[in-house]
Amino acid sequence: MSAASNNLISEQQSVVASEQRFRALVTATSDMVYRMSADWLVMQELDGRGFLPNTTAPNADWIEQYIHPLDKEKVRTAIQEAIHGKKIFQLEHRVLQRDGSIGWTLSRAVPIIDDAGTIVEWFGAASDITDRKRFEEALTEAKEQSEQQKRLYETITSGTPDLMYVFDLNYNFIYANEALLTMWGKTPEEAIGKGLLENGYEPWHAEMHEREIDYIIATKESVRGEVSFPHAVLGSRVYDYILIPVIDERGEVEAVAGTTRDISDIKEHDQRKNDFISMVSHELKTPLTSLTAYLQVLDKKQIAEADEMAKRAIFQSIKQTKRMTNMINGFLNLARLESGKLFIEKIDFDIAVLLKDIEEETFILYPNHVFIFEPVESVMINADRAKISQVIINLINNAAKYSELGSTVQISCVRIDNNIFIKVKDEGVGIMDEEMPKLFERFYRVQNNNLIAGFGIGLFLCKEIINGHGGEIGVESVLSKGSTFHFTLPLNVN
């Protein structure tokens, strides 16, 4: 045998050995290995490794047996492309597993080509990628649901003028609706992922919200407030906002959501209303003051002339002008309160002296009730004397209005530690349980007593005045048996 022949045989043996090593490597590292005829019509062999049924004899029905119906055409197309180009076949597709369930595989096959360049068979390997594909499908589905929810939320939030947003725990915006972006004059790309300062908030404003976010994270409680902020188009505006915790499945705060509403127009309207009330009240007080003075002159004159009928008429007139003056003062105080101008002007005074003055006035204004002013210890307090007097007189007035003629009203004042405790107890109609929490609300009137005159601002002002002094006001009542209004005031003597 010639040397050339020996070299050829040696090369052929080397190729065979290399092919055998390649097959062994593929077989050892793959989930499945298979051999196909040159035209892929017949599967010569398949070692399914428990994933697919094994084929030990030629199988011409392999596509029907192994390939999922929805992927048959895709597999056939990929086979034709590989045969036509004499290139590696590679495809991810669904298969029918050994147990009948649907699986996924990544299949690769290389053409075995003879010396003439003809494909004689295909040698392939396949990996089980079912878990990965299921994860990808779940991820895709979750992403689609997330996108759908996002579109839904965007549709909802874009239809409201309110500003809606979400902070992460590092004070960065992770969501802002279209109204907020418009207010900033920014695009989502410019604003999302940025902090408060980066989105135009002044340092004090940013620090305030950061403290609020810290508080929400620590307590899981919401925060509400009011603040001014410059609008990119409209200029300075006033906003009412609420921040709430977003709780995860472990019960921890994972984000902080916020809603802000522009209340500038409401504020402006309220200011005009309060200015109007204040103006009208001042205008009404002028003739009332004059009328009261004339009546007092007539009253003194009638005492000398002893005309009982005229005396009673003048007395009732003074009483009604006093009542109207109190109502006007109430409206004035309400207007001042709502405009932030209800000042508490504290002075040192003796509470016993104040109650004595109120006692004398009460006997004159309400002659048809029995008033019992219990003895009061002389105690100096530091408070707004006129406004505390207004509170006590208002409580006495209510007691008289909602009680039968001839019934008793008791007024007491005692010192408890560093506070004084004042009570006004009546024998009137009482208050229903469901109405008790609403009594101190603005413009609220007891529903079963609509025939009694009033505007529902007296108790609201009482509460604001007492709160302004650092005290507390409350009520206890039994229907048809009477009510007891009470409040506390800290002494705060200078």
Secondary structure, DSSP 8 states (H G I E B T S, - for coil): --HHHHHHHHHHHHHHHHHHHHHHHHHHH-SEEEEEETTSSSEEEEE-BTTB--B-S-BTTHHHHHB-GGGHHHHHHHHHHHHHHT--EEEEEEEE-TTS-EEEEEEEEEEEE-TTS-EEEEEEEEEE-HHHHHHHHHHHHHHHHHHHHHHHHHHHHHTSSSEEEEE-TTS-EEEE-HHHHHHHT--HHHHTT--TGGGT--HHHHHHHHHHHHHHHHH---EEEEEEEEETTTEEEEEEEEEEEEE-TTS-EEEEEEEEEE-HHHHHHHHHHHHHHHHHHHHHHHHHHHHHHHHHHHHHHHHHHT-HHHHHHHHHHHHHHHHHHHHHHHHHHHHHHHTT------EEEEHHHHHHHHHHHHHHH-TTSEEEE------EEEE-HHHHHHHHHHHHHHHHHTS-TT-EEEEEEEEETTEEEEEEE--S----GGGGGGTTSTT---GGGTTS---S-HHHHHHHHHHHTT-EEEEEEETTTEEEEEEEEE----
